[in-house]
Amino acid sequence: MTNIVRSPIFDEFARIATSFNEMPSSQSNPRNNLNYRITAEDDDAIAEVEVPGVEPSDIKIRIEGRSLSVTTPRGSAYFTIGQRIDAEGTTAEVKNGLLTLRIPKRDAKVVEVVVK
């Protein structure tokens, strides 16, 4: 009779795979000290950043590629949007201490390459 032994490494893989599915929508990054949440809608990515007591004129937003940074006198937040985005179409609004960024998704271009 053959004994089948289950390796504990597979338990670790299962734990890691499960943790990816259970990651919170608020990200943790050592460069961040502002709380934020990113959600996705059909056509937009929505980033909400807590900025209590900060005037809109004191908020600096920079988008480079898929990376977005928000800097205020009280702190900063830095994150990467997973989809292709339309940086020029991004809008921002502050209401009741919550900065809401609406970042339009950009369709991926389909390019056919001819082989010579």
C-alpha positions as CSV (number, residue, x, y, z in Angstrom):
1,M,0.0,0.0,0.0
2,T,1.3,3.5,-0.9
3,N,1.1,6.3,1.6
4,I,0.2,9.7,0.1
5,V,1.6,12.6,2.1
6,R,0.3,16.1,1.6
7,S,3.1,18.6,1.5
8,P,2.6,21.7,3.6
9,I,3.8,23.9,0.8
10,F,0.5,23.4,-1.0
11,D,-1.3,24.8,2.1
12,E,0.9,27.9,1.8
13,F,0.1,28.3,-1.9
14,A,-3.6,28.0,-1.1
15,R,-3.3,30.6,1.7
16,I,-1.5,33.0,-0.6
17,A,-4.1,32.5,-3.4
18,T,-6.9,33.1,-1.0
19,S,-5.3,36.3,0.4
20,F,-5.3,37.8,-3.1
21,N,-9.0,37.4,-3.4
22,E,-9.5,38.9,0.1
23,M,-7.3,41.9,-0.2
24,P,-9.1,45.0,1.0
25,S,-10.0,47.8,-1.4
26,S,-8.0,50.2,0.8
27,Q,-4.4,49.8,-0.1
28,S,-1.5,49.9,2.3
29,N,1.8,51.5,1.1
30,P,4.6,52.9,3.2
31,R,4.5,56.0,1.0
32,N,0.8,56.6,2.0
33,N,-0.4,58.3,5.1
34,L,-3.9,59.3,3.7
35,N,-6.6,56.7,3.7
36,Y,-8.1,55.9,0.3
37,R,-10.2,53.4,-1.5
38,I,-10.3,52.5,-5.2
39,T,-13.4,51.0,-6.8
40,A,-14.2,50.2,-10.5
41,E,-17.2,51.0,-12.5
42,D,-17.9,49.9,-16.1
43,D,-16.2,53.0,-17.6
44,D,-14.3,54.6,-14.7
45,A,-12.0,53.9,-11.8
46,I,-13.1,55.8,-8.7
47,A,-10.5,56.8,-6.1
48,E,-11.7,58.3,-2.8
49,V,-9.1,59.9,-0.6
50,E,-9.8,61.2,2.9
51,V,-8.6,64.8,3.1
52,P,-10.3,66.3,6.1
53,G,-9.7,70.0,6.7
54,V,-7.7,70.4,3.5
55,E,-8.7,73.2,1.0
56,P,-9.0,72.1,-2.6
57,S,-6.3,74.6,-3.6
58,D,-3.8,72.7,-1.3
59,I,-4.3,69.4,-3.0
60,K,-1.9,68.4,-5.7
61,I,-2.7,65.5,-8.0
62,R,-0.2,64.0,-10.5
63,I,-0.9,61.2,-12.9
64,E,2.0,59.5,-14.7
65,G,1.1,56.5,-16.8
66,R,-1.1,54.4,-14.5
67,S,0.3,55.8,-11.3
68,L,-1.5,58.5,-9.4
69,S,-0.3,60.6,-6.4
70,V,-2.2,62.9,-4.2
71,T,-0.3,65.3,-2.0
72,T,-1.7,67.6,0.7
73,P,-0.2,69.5,3.7
74,R,-1.5,66.6,5.9
75,G,0.0,63.8,3.9
76,S,0.1,61.9,0.6
77,A,-1.3,58.8,-1.2
78,Y,0.3,57.0,-4.0
79,F,-1.3,54.1,-6.0
80,T,-1.4,52.4,-9.4
81,I,-4.6,51.9,-11.3
82,G,-4.8,48.4,-12.8
83,Q,-6.5,49.4,-16.0
84,R,-5.5,51.6,-18.9
85,I,-6.7,55.1,-18.0
86,D,-7.5,58.4,-19.8
87,A,-5.5,60.9,-17.6
88,E,-6.8,63.9,-19.5
89,G,-10.4,63.0,-18.7
90,T,-9.8,62.7,-14.9
91,T,-12.0,64.8,-12.7
92,A,-11.6,65.7,-9.0
93,E,-14.0,67.0,-6.4
94,V,-13.7,67.6,-2.7
95,K,-16.9,67.3,-0.6
96,N,-17.1,66.9,3.2
97,G,-13.3,66.1,3.5
98,L,-13.5,63.4,0.8
99,L,-11.6,63.8,-2.4
100,T,-13.2,61.9,-5.2
101,L,-11.3,61.2,-8.4
102,R,-13.2,59.8,-11.4
103,I,-10.6,58.3,-13.8
104,P,-12.0,57.2,-17.1
105,K,-10.8,53.8,-18.4
106,R,-9.3,53.8,-21.9
107,D,-9.9,51.0,-24.3
108,A,-6.9,49.0,-25.3
109,K,-6.0,49.6,-28.9
110,V,-5.9,46.6,-31.2
111,V,-3.0,46.7,-33.5
112,E,-2.3,44.2,-36.2
113,V,1.4,43.7,-37.0
114,V,2.4,42.5,-40.4
115,V,5.3,40.0,-40.4
116,K,7.8,40.6,-43.2
